[in-house]
Amino acid sequence: MNSITLLSFIVLIISFNSDAAAQKIYAWTDENGVLVFSDTPKAGAQEVKLTTQNLTMPATDTQILNDTQPVEPTKYGAMITAPEHNATVRENTGSVYVSTRITPRFENGYKIQLFFDGAAHAEPSNSTTFALRDVNRGEHSLQVKLFDPNNKLVSVSPVSTFFMHKASVNSGN
């Protein structure tokens, strides 16, 4: 079986050479029983007669080898997970810890930026948690944006609202 494959390969290579008709091919079995082909004769070798110079093979569909189909970019989702939408945060120091979720997990080089009340809270980072300090009483909005390594915006979370509640001390009562 191997000798047939090898012979076919040799015939194919020789058929592409323009001077194949002038060359001779010799075959013999070596001391290990392996069929050997060569263009140099050896004692006991037999000349291989080629009956045609043209090798024709049926056409094969090679479409599966083409990797020209465009790769769909990953569609990311971003959301604020804490504080929950419309939640009330009771914290007298004004500290709020914001947790986000990006799905699927984003790759290295991607950055997340938190927007607090419509303004960027800090520079984009690779962290999905943020700490806000000295948040005043009242209604506040949060949103995160995900950027790829080229700083292209790839996902934006829905706006999430929370209410900051701080205990007050009335000095007159």
C-alpha positions in Angstrom: 0.0 0.0 0.0 2.8 2.4 0.9 4.7 1.6 -2.3 1.6 2.5 -4.4 1.3 5.8 -2.6 4.9 6.6 -3.0 4.8 5.6 -6.7 1.8 7.8 -7.3 3.6 10.7 -5.6 6.8 10.3 -7.7 4.8 10.0 -10.9 2.9 13.2 -10.0 6.2 15.1 -9.3 7.8 13.9 -12.5 4.8 14.7 -14.6 5.2 18.4 -13.7 8.8 18.5 -14.9 9.1 19.6 -18.5 11.9 17.2 -19.1 10.2 14.2 -17.5 10.2 12.3 -20.8 14.0 12.4 -21.0 14.4 11.0 -17.4 14.2 7.4 -16.4 13.0 6.0 -13.1 14.3 2.9 -11.5 12.8 0.8 -8.8 14.2 -1.9 -6.4 13.6 -3.4 -3.0 16.3 -2.5 -0.4 17.6 -4.8 2.3 14.7 -3.9 4.6 12.1 -4.8 2.0 11.2 -1.2 1.2 10.4 -0.4 -2.4 12.8 2.4 -3.5 12.4 4.7 -6.5 15.3 6.7 -8.0 16.6 8.3 -11.2 19.9 6.7 -10.6 20.2 3.0 -11.5 21.4 0.5 -9.0 22.4 -3.2 -9.5 19.2 -5.2 -9.7 16.9 -2.2 -10.3 14.2 -2.3 -12.9 13.3 0.7 -15.1 9.8 2.0 -14.5 7.9 2.7 -17.7 5.6 5.7 -17.6 2.7 5.4 -20.0 1.7 9.0 -20.0 3.2 12.4 -19.2 -0.1 14.0 -18.2 -1.6 13.2 -14.9 -5.2 14.0 -14.7 -7.2 13.9 -11.5 -10.8 14.7 -10.9 -11.5 18.2 -9.5 -12.0 18.3 -5.7 -14.1 20.9 -3.9 -11.6 22.8 -1.8 -14.1 25.4 -0.4 -13.7 24.0 3.1 -10.1 25.0 3.0 -11.0 28.7 2.5 -11.2 30.5 5.7 -12.6 33.6 4.1 -15.9 33.7 6.0 -16.0 36.7 8.3 -15.6 36.0 11.9 -18.6 37.3 13.9 -17.3 39.8 16.5 -18.2 38.8 20.1 -21.3 40.6 21.3 -20.8 41.7 24.8 -23.4 42.6 27.4 -22.8 45.0 30.2 -24.9 45.5 33.3 -24.8 47.0 36.8 -25.4 44.3 39.4 -25.1 46.3 42.6 -26.6 48.5 43.8 -29.8 47.1 42.2 -31.9 49.4 40.0 -34.1 51.7 42.1 -32.4 50.5 45.3 -32.0 52.7 48.3 -28.4 52.8 49.7 -28.3 53.7 53.4 -24.8 54.8 54.2 -24.0 57.8 56.3 -20.4 58.1 54.9 -21.7 58.3 51.4 -19.8 55.3 50.2 -21.3 53.2 47.4 -19.7 50.0 46.0 -20.7 49.4 42.4 -20.5 45.9 40.9 -20.8 45.2 37.2 -21.1 42.1 35.0 -19.7 41.8 31.4 -20.9 38.7 29.5 -19.2 36.8 28.1 -16.0 37.4 30.1 -14.0 40.1 28.3 -10.5 39.5 27.0 -7.2 41.1 28.0 -6.9 44.7 26.7 -10.6 45.5 27.2 -11.5 48.3 29.6 -14.6 49.2 31.6 -15.5 52.7 32.5 -18.1 53.8 35.1 -20.3 56.8 34.5 -21.8 58.4 37.7 -24.7 60.8 37.1 -23.7 61.0 33.4 -20.0 61.8 33.9 -17.0 59.5 33.8 -16.1 58.5 37.3 -12.5 57.5 36.5 -10.3 56.3 33.7 -11.3 53.0 32.0 -9.9 50.0 33.9 -10.0 46.2 33.7 -11.9 46.0 37.1 -15.6 45.2 37.3 -16.0 46.8 40.7 -15.9 50.5 41.6 -16.0 52.5 44.9 -17.8 55.8 45.0 -17.1 58.1 48.0 -18.9 61.1 49.5 -22.1 60.5 47.4 -24.7 63.1 48.3 -28.2 62.4 49.3 -30.8 61.9 46.5 -31.2 60.1 43.2 -28.2 59.0 41.2 -27.6 57.2 37.9 -24.9 54.6 37.0 -23.8 53.2 33.7 -20.8 51.3 32.5 -19.2 51.2 29.1 -16.9 48.5 27.7 -14.1 49.4 25.3 -12.0 47.1 23.2 -8.1 47.4 23.0 -8.5 50.0 20.3 -10.8 52.1 22.5 -13.8 51.3 20.4 -17.0 51.2 22.4 -18.4 47.6 22.3 -21.1 47.6 24.9 -23.1 50.0 27.1 -25.2 49.0 30.1 -28.6 50.3 30.7 -28.8 53.2 33.1 -29.3 52.1 36.6 -30.8 54.4 39.3 -30.2 54.3 43.0 -31.1 56.5 45.9 -28.6 57.6 48.6 -30.1 57.9 52.1 -28.1 59.4 55.0 -29.4 59.8 58.5 -29.7 63.4 59.6 -29.5 65.0 62.9 -31.8 67.9 63.5 -30.2 70.2 66.1 -33.4 72.1 66.8 -35.5 69.1 68.0 
